[in-house]
Amino acid sequence: MKNIWNTVWYRTNSVFIIIILIWLYPIAISQTKLEKLILEKTNIERIKYNLKPLSWDNKAANAARKHASDMLNRGYFSHQTPEGTNVADRMRRAGLLEVGVGENIAYYEGYTLEDAATKVVADWMNSPHHKENILRPGFTHLGVGLFQKNKQIMIVQDFLSRPFEVLVWQTPSRSLMNIIEYEGSSQATIGIFVDGLLNKVLHPPNWAGELRILSGSEISLGLWRNNKYFLGCTFKPPKLECPNPKIKWRARYQQISVDTSLLQITLPRGQYTLAYGLEKPTAFKEVNASVVVEVPVDWGAIWVGVPSGARVEYTHKILLFR
C-alpha cells in the first residue's frame, strides 16, 4: 500500500507542477511563430533530400530555449556548458528518454529576431556539421529555442530520434538482491550469462569479481571456442556449483536488501532488450511487449534497445530516482 501511495503522490504532484508552469510560463510549452518558421524551413530542406519531416517536441524546445538563454546570459558559445553539461544531459533533464540526440547552435548580432530566424537554416545548410544534423535520416523530432539580449541573438535546434514511444512509471521500493563473489581460472575465455544474456567476459588464466543479479535469475558459464560460446554449466543461486572440469569456479553467495525502483515500461509489441548502467549498458532481460520490472536504484539507469542481429541498438535511457 505504501508503494501505491508513493506512485500516486509522484504522479499527482507532477500534474500539479505542470499546471503551475502553464500558468506562470505559457511560452515554455507553446511553439512561437519564429520557432515554427525554423521548423518549417528545416523540413523544407529535408524534403528536398527525400527525408521525412521532423515533428515538433515541446520538451526538446524547452531544453533548447534554456541553453540559448544560458549561453547569452553567461557569455559562452558551445554545445557544452562551463560545468560540462552536454546536449544529452540537457535533454534528459527536460524529461526526454531518447538516446539519439543532436544540436545546432547559431549566434547573431545586429539583426532583428525575425531576420535571424529567417536566415539561420540557410546558414546551417552551408556548414557541413550543421547540415548533417538537419539531414540525418534517424532524427524524427525537433525543438527550437530563440533568445535575444540587447543586440545579441542565440538560436538552438535540439534534435532527437524517437523510433517508438516509451512511457515509464517509477515506484520506489526495497527488495533483496543476490550478490555473488567469484574467483577461478580457465584455459579459455569464459562468458557469464544471466538469463541467457552475456553479462561479463572473464579472460584466462585467472579471474575474480562480483556479480549482482535479480532474485530468480539463472546463471550460465560459456567457454569461448571457434568464435562462439559453448555451454559449460548452468545453475541458479543459491546453488553455485559448476562441475565442468575446464572451469575452476569458486563462489560465495549472499542476499542483501537494497533500494529499488519498480518500473512499469509501456512499449509497442516487438522484441526489446533491457540493460542497466549509467554510462555503458549491460543487458539483463529480453521482452516482447510492455513489462514490469524491479531493479536496484544503484544501477543508475535502465536502457531500452532493439536487437539487430548480434547487436542491440539502444534507443531510450531511463534514469532511476531514489
Contacts in CASP RR format, 6 or more apart in sequence:
PFRMAT RR
TARGET T0000
AUTHOR 0000-0000-0000
METHOD contacts of the structure
MODEL  1
MKNIWNTVWYRTNSVFIIIILIWLYPIAISQTKLEKLILEKTNIERIKYN
LKPLSWDNKAANAARKHASDMLNRGYFSHQTPEGTNVADRMRRAGLLEVG
VGENIAYYEGYTLEDAATKVVADWMNSPHHKENILRPGFTHLGVGLFQKN
KQIMIVQDFLSRPFEVLVWQTPSRSLMNIIEYEGSSQATIGIFVDGLLNK
VLHPPNWAGELRILSGSEISLGLWRNNKYFLGCTFKPPKLECPNPKIKWR
ARYQQISVDTSLLQITLPRGQYTLAYGLEKPTAFKEVNASVVVEVPVDWG
AIWVGVPSGARVEYTHKILLFR
3 171 0 8 1.000
3 172 0 8 1.000
3 173 0 8 1.000
3 262 0 8 1.000
4 171 0 8 1.000
6 171 0 8 1.000
6 172 0 8 1.000
7 169 0 8 1.000
7 170 0 8 1.000
7 171 0 8 1.000
10 170 0 8 1.000
10 171 0 8 1.000
11 169 0 8 1.000
21 28 0 8 1.000
21 29 0 8 1.000
22 29 0 8 1.000
28 62 0 8 1.000
28 65 0 8 1.000
29 58 0 8 1.000
29 62 0 8 1.000
30 58 0 8 1.000
31 39 0 8 1.000
31 56 0 8 1.000
31 58 0 8 1.000
31 61 0 8 1.000
32 146 0 8 1.000
34 113 0 8 1.000
34 114 0 8 1.000
34 117 0 8 1.000
34 146 0 8 1.000
35 61 0 8 1.000
35 117 0 8 1.000
35 143 0 8 1.000
35 144 0 8 1.000
35 145 0 8 1.000
35 146 0 8 1.000
36 56 0 8 1.000
37 117 0 8 1.000
37 118 0 8 1.000
38 117 0 8 1.000
38 120 0 8 1.000
38 121 0 8 1.000
38 144 0 8 1.000
38 146 0 8 1.000
38 155 0 8 1.000
38 157 0 8 1.000
39 54 0 8 1.000
39 56 0 8 1.000
39 142 0 8 1.000
39 143 0 8 1.000
39 144 0 8 1.000
41 121 0 8 1.000
41 122 0 8 1.000
42 54 0 8 1.000
42 121 0 8 1.000
42 134 0 8 1.000
42 142 0 8 1.000
42 157 0 8 1.000
43 53 0 8 1.000
43 54 0 8 1.000
45 121 0 8 1.000
45 125 0 8 1.000
45 134 0 8 1.000
45 135 0 8 1.000
46 52 0 8 1.000
46 53 0 8 1.000
46 54 0 8 1.000
46 134 0 8 1.000
46 135 0 8 1.000
47 53 0 8 1.000
49 135 0 8 1.000
51 135 0 8 1.000
51 137 0 8 1.000
52 137 0 8 1.000
52 140 0 8 1.000
54 139 0 8 1.000
54 140 0 8 1.000
54 141 0 8 1.000
54 142 0 8 1.000
54 159 0 8 1.000
55 140 0 8 1.000
55 141 0 8 1.000
55 142 0 8 1.000
56 141 0 8 1.000
56 142 0 8 1.000
56 143 0 8 1.000
57 96 0 8 1.000
57 141 0 8 1.000
57 142 0 8 1.000
57 143 0 8 1.000
57 160 0 8 1.000
57 162 0 8 1.000
58 143 0 8 1.000
59 91 0 8 1.000
59 94 0 8 1.000
59 95 0 8 1.000
59 96 0 8 1.000
60 91 0 8 1.000
60 94 0 8 1.000
60 96 0 8 1.000
60 141 0 8 1.000
60 142 0 8 1.000
60 143 0 8 1.000
60 158 0 8 1.000
60 159 0 8 1.000
60 160 0 8 1.000
61 143 0 8 1.000
61 144 0 8 1.000
61 145 0 8 1.000
61 158 0 8 1.000
62 94 0 8 1.000
63 87 0 8 1.000
63 90 0 8 1.000
63 91 0 8 1.000
63 93 0 8 1.000
63 94 0 8 1.000
63 96 0 8 1.000
63 143 0 8 1.000
63 158 0 8 1.000
64 103 0 8 1.000
64 143 0 8 1.000
64 144 0 8 1.000
64 145 0 8 1.000
64 156 0 8 1.000
64 157 0 8 1.000
64 158 0 8 1.000
65 145 0 8 1.000
65 146 0 8 1.000
65 147 0 8 1.000
65 156 0 8 1.000
66 90 0 8 1.000
66 94 0 8 1.000
67 81 0 8 1.000
67 87 0 8 1.000
67 90 0 8 1.000
67 103 0 8 1.000
67 105 0 8 1.000
67 145 0 8 1.000
67 156 0 8 1.000
67 158 0 8 1.000
68 105 0 8 1.000
68 145 0 8 1.000
68 146 0 8 1.000
68 147 0 8 1.000
68 154 0 8 1.000
68 155 0 8 1.000
68 156 0 8 1.000
69 147 0 8 1.000
69 154 0 8 1.000
70 81 0 8 1.000
71 77 0 8 1.000
71 78 0 8 1.000
71 105 0 8 1.000
71 107 0 8 1.000
71 147 0 8 1.000
71 154 0 8 1.000
72 147 0 8 1.000
72 148 0 8 1.000
72 149 0 8 1.000
72 152 0 8 1.000
72 154 0 8 1.000
73 149 0 8 1.000
74 82 0 8 1.000
76 82 0 8 1.000
77 105 0 8 1.000
77 107 0 8 1.000
77 154 0 8 1.000
78 105 0 8 1.000
79 86 0 8 1.000
79 87 0 8 1.000
79 103 0 8 1.000
79 105 0 8 1.000
80 86 0 8 1.000
87 101 0 8 1.000
87 102 0 8 1.000
87 103 0 8 1.000
87 158 0 8 1.000
88 99 0 8 1.000
88 100 0 8 1.000
88 101 0 8 1.000
90 158 0 8 1.000
91 98 0 8 1.000
91 101 0 8 1.000
91 158 0 8 1.000
91 160 0 8 1.000
92 317 0 8 1.000
92 319 0 8 1.000
96 160 0 8 1.000
97 166 0 8 1.000
97 168 0 8 1.000
97 304 0 8 1.000
97 316 0 8 1.000
97 317 0 8 1.000
97 318 0 8 1.000
98 160 0 8 1.000
98 161 0 8 1.000
98 162 0 8 1.000
98 315 0 8 1.000
98 316 0 8 1.000
98 317 0 8 1.000
99 161 0 8 1.000
99 303 0 8 1.000
99 314 0 8 1.000
99 315 0 8 1.000
99 316 0 8 1.000
99 317 0 8 1.000
100 160 0 8 1.000
100 161 0 8 1.000
100 315 0 8 1.000
101 158 0 8 1.000
101 159 0 8 1.000
101 160 0 8 1.000
101 161 0 8 1.000
102 133 0 8 1.000
102 139 0 8 1.000
102 158 0 8 1.000
102 159 0 8 1.000
102 160 0 8 1.000
103 133 0 8 1.000
103 156 0 8 1.000
103 157 0 8 1.000
103 158 0 8 1.000
103 159 0 8 1.000
104 124 0 8 1.000
104 130 0 8 1.000
104 133 0 8 1.000
104 134 0 8 1.000
104 156 0 8 1.000
104 157 0 8 1.000
104 159 0 8 1.000
105 154 0 8 1.000
105 155 0 8 1.000
105 156 0 8 1.000
105 157 0 8 1.000
106 116 0 8 1.000
106 120 0 8 1.000
106 123 0 8 1.000
106 124 0 8 1.000
106 154 0 8 1.000
106 155 0 8 1.000
106 156 0 8 1.000
107 152 0 8 1.000
107 153 0 8 1.000
107 154 0 8 1.000
107 155 0 8 1.000
108 116 0 8 1.000
108 120 0 8 1.000
108 152 0 8 1.000
108 153 0 8 1.000
108 155 0 8 1.000
109 151 0 8 1.000
109 152 0 8 1.000
109 153 0 8 1.000
110 151 0 8 1.000
110 153 0 8 1.000
111 119 0 8 1.000
111 153 0 8 1.000
113 146 0 8 1.000
113 148 0 8 1.000
113 153 0 8 1.000
116 146 0 8 1.000
116 153 0 8 1.000
116 155 0 8 1.000
117 146 0 8 1.000
117 155 0 8 1.000
120 155 0 8 1.000
121 134 0 8 1.000
123 130 0 8 1.000
124 130 0 8 1.000
124 131 0 8 1.000
124 133 0 8 1.000
124 134 0 8 1.000
124 157 0 8 1.000
125 131 0 8 1.000
125 134 0 8 1.000
133 139 0 8 1.000
133 157 0 8 1.000
133 159 0 8 1.000
134 157 0 8 1.000
136 159 0 8 1.000
138 161 0 8 1.000
138 163 0 8 1.000
139 159 0 8 1.000
139 160 0 8 1.000
139 161 0 8 1.000
140 160 0 8 1.000
140 161 0 8 1.000
140 162 0 8 1.000
140 163 0 8 1.000
141 159 0 8 1.000
141 160 0 8 1.000
141 161 0 8 1.000
141 162 0 8 1.000
142 157 0 8 1.000
142 158 0 8 1.000
142 159 0 8 1.000
142 160 0 8 1.000
143 157 0 8 1.000
143 158 0 8 1.000
143 159 0 8 1.000
144 155 0 8 1.000
144 156 0 8 1.000
144 157 0 8 1.000
144 158 0 8 1.000
145 155 0 8 1.000
145 156 0 8 1.000
145 157 0 8 1.000
145 158 0 8 1.000
146 153 0 8 1.000
146 154 0 8 1.000
146 155 0 8 1.000
146 156 0 8 1.000
147 153 0 8 1.000
147 154 0 8 1.000
148 154 0 8 1.000
161 315 0 8 1.000
162 315 0 8 1.000
163 306 0 8 1.000
163 315 0 8 1.000
164 267 0 8 1.000
164 268 0 8 1.000
164 315 0 8 1.000
165 268 0 8 1.000
166 265 0 8 1.000
166 266 0 8 1.000
166 267 0 8 1.000
166 304 0 8 1.000
166 315 0 8 1.000
166 316 0 8 1.000
166 318 0 8 1.000
167 265 0 8 1.000
167 266 0 8 1.000
168 263 0 8 1.000
168 264 0 8 1.000
168 265 0 8 1.000
168 266 0 8 1.000
168 318 0 8 1.000
169 263 0 8 1.000
169 264 0 8 1.000
170 261 0 8 1.000
170 262 0 8 1.000
170 263 0 8 1.000
170 318 0 8 1.000
170 320 0 8 1.000
170 321 0 8 1.000
171 261 0 8 1.000
171 262 0 8 1.000
171 264 0 8 1.000
172 259 0 8 1.000
172 260 0 8 1.000
172 261 0 8 1.000
172 262 0 8 1.000
172 297 0 8 1.000
172 321 0 8 1.000
172 322 0 8 1.000
173 259 0 8 1.000
173 260 0 8 1.000
173 261 0 8 1.000
173 262 0 8 1.000
173 294 0 8 1.000
174 257 0 8 1.000
174 258 0 8 1.000
174 259 0 8 1.000
174 260 0 8 1.000
175 215 0 8 1.000
175 257 0 8 1.000
175 258 0 8 1.000
175 260 0 8 1.000
175 294 0 8 1.000
176 215 0 8 1.000
176 255 0 8 1.000
176 256 0 8 1.000
176 257 0 8 1.000
176 258 0 8 1.000
177 212 0 8 1.000
177 213 0 8 1.000
177 214 0 8 1.000
177 215 0 8 1.000
177 255 0 8 1.000
177 256 0 8 1.000
177 257 0 8 1.000
177 258 0 8 1.000
177 260 0 8 1.000
177 296 0 8 1.000
178 211 0 8 1.000
178 212 0 8 1.000
178 213 0 8 1.000
178 214 0 8 1.000
178 215 0 8 1.000
178 216 0 8 1.000
178 217 0 8 1.000
178 237 0 8 1.000
178 253 0 8 1.000
178 254 0 8 1.000
178 255 0 8 1.000
179 210 0 8 1.000
179 211 0 8 1.000
179 212 0 8 1.000
179 253 0 8 1.000
179 254 0 8 1.000
179 255 0 8 1.000
179 256 0 8 1.000
180 210 0 8 1.000
180 211 0 8 1.000
180 212 0 8 1.000
180 213 0 8 1.000
180 219 0 8 1.000
180 237 0 8 1.000
180 240 0 8 1.000
180 251 0 8 1.000
180 252 0 8 1.000
180 253 0 8 1.000
181 209 0 8 1.000
181 210 0 8 1.000
181 211 0 8 1.000
181 251 0 8 1.000
181 252 0 8 1.000
182 208 0 8 1.000
182 209 0 8 1.000
182 210 0 8 1.000
182 211 0 8 1.000
182 249 0 8 1.000
182 250 0 8 1.000
182 251 0 8 1.000
182 252 0 8 1.000
183 206 0 8 1.000
183 207 0 8 1.000
183 208 0 8 1.000
183 209 0 8 1.000
183 250 0 8 1.000
183 251 0 8 1.000
184 206 0 8 1.000
184 207 0 8 1.000
184 208 0 8 1.000
184 247 0 8 1.000
184 248 0 8 1.000
184 249 0 8 1.000
184 250 0 8 1.000
185 204 0 8 1.000
185 205 0 8 1.000
185 206 0 8 1.000
185 207 0 8 1.000
185 248 0 8 1.000
186 202 0 8 1.000
186 204 0 8 1.000
186 205 0 8 1.000
186 207 0 8 1.000
186 223 0 8 1.000
186 246 0 8 1.000
186 247 0 8 1.000
186 248 0 8 1.000
187 204 0 8 1.000
187 205 0 8 1.000
187 246 0 8 1.000
188 204 0 8 1.000
188 223 0 8 1.000
188 224 0 8 1.000
188 225 0 8 1.000
188 246 0 8 1.000
189 201 0 8 1.000
189 202 0 8 1.000
189 203 0 8 1.000
189 204 0 8 1.000
189 223 0 8 1.000
189 224 0 8 1.000
190 201 0 8 1.000
190 202 0 8 1.000
190 204 0 8 1.000
190 207 0 8 1.000
190 221 0 8 1.000
190 222 0 8 1.000
190 223 0 8 1.000
190 224 0 8 1.000
190 247 0 8 1.000
191 198 0 8 1.000
191 199 0 8 1.000
191 200 0 8 1.000
191 201 0 8 1.000
191 202 0 8 1.000
191 221 0 8 1.000
191 222 0 8 1.000
191 223 0 8 1.000
191 224 0 8 1.000
191 229 0 8 1.000
192 198 0 8 1.000
192 199 0 8 1.000
192 200 0 8 1.000
192 201 0 8 1.000
192 202 0 8 1.000
192 211 0 8 1.000
192 219 0 8 1.000
192 220 0 8 1.000
192 221 0 8 1.000
192 222 0 8 1.000
193 199 0 8 1.000
193 219 0 8 1.000
193 220 0 8 1.000
193 221 0 8 1.000
193 222 0 8 1.000
193 229 0 8 1.000
194 211 0 8 1.000
194 213 0 8 1.000
194 217 0 8 1.000
194 218 0 8 1.000
194 219 0 8 1.000
194 284 0 8 1.000
195 217 0 8 1.000
195 218 0 8 1.000
195 284 0 8 1.000
195 285 0 8 1.000
195 286 0 8 1.000
196 218 0 8 1.000
196 220 0 8 1.000
197 273 0 8 1.000
197 283 0 8 1.000
197 284 0 8 1.000
197 285 0 8 1.000
197 286 0 8 1.000
198 229 0 8 1.000
198 283 0 8 1.000
199 211 0 8 1.000
199 213 0 8 1.000
199 282 0 8 1.000
199 283 0 8 1.000
199 284 0 8 1.000
200 211 0 8 1.000
211 219 0 8 1.000
212 296 0 8 1.000
213 219 0 8 1.000
213 237 0 8 1.000
213 284 0 8 1.000
214 284 0 8 1.000
214 294 0 8 1.000
214 295 0 8 1.000
215 255 0 8 1.000
216 236 0 8 1.000
216 237 0 8 1.000
217 236 0 8 1.000
217 237 0 8 1.000
218 234 0 8 1.000
218 235 0 8 1.000
218 236 0 8 1.000
219 234 0 8 1.000
219 235 0 8 1.000
219 236 0 8 1.000
219 237 0 8 1.000
220 231 0 8 1.000
220 232 0 8 1.000
220 233 0 8 1.000
220 234 0 8 1.000
221 232 0 8 1.000
221 233 0 8 1.000
221 234 0 8 1.000
221 242 0 8 1.000
221 244 0 8 1.000
221 247 0 8 1.000
221 249 0 8 1.000
222 229 0 8 1.000
222 230 0 8 1.000
222 231 0 8 1.000
222 232 0 8 1.000
223 229 0 8 1.000
223 230 0 8 1.000
223 231 0 8 1.000
223 232 0 8 1.000
223 244 0 8 1.000
223 246 0 8 1.000
223 247 0 8 1.000
232 242 0 8 1.000
232 244 0 8 1.000
232 246 0 8 1.000
232 247 0 8 1.000
233 241 0 8 1.000
233 242 0 8 1.000
233 243 0 8 1.000
233 244 0 8 1.000
233 247 0 8 1.000
233 249 0 8 1.000
235 241 0 8 1.000
235 242 0 8 1.000
237 253 0 8 1.000
238 253 0 8 1.000
240 249 0 8 1.000
240 251 0 8 1.000
240 252 0 8 1.000
240 253 0 8 1.000
241 249 0 8 1.000
242 249 0 8 1.000
258 296 0 8 1.000
258 297 0 8 1.000
258 298 0 8 1.000
259 296 0 8 1.000
259 297 0 8 1.000
259 298 0 8 1.000
259 322 0 8 1.000
260 294 0 8 1.000
260 295 0 8 1.000
260 296 0 8 1.000
260 297 0 8 1.000
261 294 0 8 1.000
261 295 0 8 1.000
261 297 0 8 1.000
261 320 0 8 1.000
261 321 0 8 1.000
262 292 0 8 1.000
262 293 0 8 1.000
262 294 0 8 1.000
263 291 0 8 1.000
263 292 0 8 1.000
263 293 0 8 1.000
263 294 0 8 1.000
263 295 0 8 1.000
263 302 0 8 1.000
263 318 0 8 1.000
264 290 0 8 1.000
264 291 0 8 1.000
264 292 0 8 1.000
265 274 0 8 1.000
265 290 0 8 1.000
265 291 0 8 1.000
265 292 0 8 1.000
265 293 0 8 1.000
265 302 0 8 1.000
265 304 0 8 1.000
265 318 0 8 1.000
266 290 0 8 1.000
267 287 0 8 1.000
267 289 0 8 1.000
267 290 0 8 1.000
267 291 0 8 1.000
267 304 0 8 1.000
268 289 0 8 1.000
269 288 0 8 1.000
269 289 0 8 1.000
270 288 0 8 1.000
270 289 0 8 1.000
271 286 0 8 1.000
271 288 0 8 1.000
271 306 0 8 1.000
271 307 0 8 1.000
272 286 0 8 1.000
272 287 0 8 1.000
272 288 0 8 1.000
272 304 0 8 1.000
272 305 0 8 1.000
272 306 0 8 1.000
272 307 0 8 1.000
273 283 0 8 1.000
273 285 0 8 1.000
273 286 0 8 1.000
273 304 0 8 1.000
273 305 0 8 1.000
273 306 0 8 1.000
273 307 0 8 1.000
273 312 0 8 1.000
274 283 0 8 1.000
274 284 0 8 1.000
274 285 0 8 1.000
274 286 0 8 1.000
274 287 0 8 1.000
274 291 0 8 1.000
274 293 0 8 1.000
274 302 0 8 1.000
274 303 0 8 1.000
274 304 0 8 1.000
274 305 0 8 1.000
275 281 0 8 1.000
275 282 0 8 1.000
275 283 0 8 1.000
275 284 0 8 1.000
275 302 0 8 1.000
275 303 0 8 1.000
275 305 0 8 1.000
275 312 0 8 1.000
275 314 0 8 1.000
276 282 0 8 1.000
276 284 0 8 1.000
276 295 0 8 1.000
276 299 0 8 1.000
276 300 0 8 1.000
276 301 0 8 1.000
276 302 0 8 1.000
276 303 0 8 1.000
277 299 0 8 1.000
277 300 0 8 1.000
277 301 0 8 1.000
277 302 0 8 1.000
277 303 0 8 1.000
278 299 0 8 1.000
278 300 0 8 1.000
278 301 0 8 1.000
281 303 0 8 1.000
281 312 0 8 1.000
281 314 0 8 1.000
283 312 0 8 1.000
285 291 0 8 1.000
285 293 0 8 1.000
286 307 0 8 1.000
293 302 0 8 1.000
295 302 0 8 1.000
295 320 0 8 1.000
297 320 0 8 1.000
297 321 0 8 1.000
297 322 0 8 1.000
299 320 0 8 1.000
300 319 0 8 1.000
300 320 0 8 1.000
301 317 0 8 1.000
301 318 0 8 1.000
301 319 0 8 1.000
301 320 0 8 1.000
302 317 0 8 1.000
302 318 0 8 1.000
302 320 0 8 1.000
303 314 0 8 1.000
303 316 0 8 1.000
303 317 0 8 1.000
303 318 0 8 1.000
304 314 0 8 1.000
304 315 0 8 1.000
304 316 0 8 1.000
304 317 0 8 1.000
304 318 0 8 1.000
305 312 0 8 1.000
305 313 0 8 1.000
305 314 0 8 1.000
305 315 0 8 1.000
305 316 0 8 1.000
306 312 0 8 1.000
306 313 0 8 1.000
306 315 0 8 1.000
END
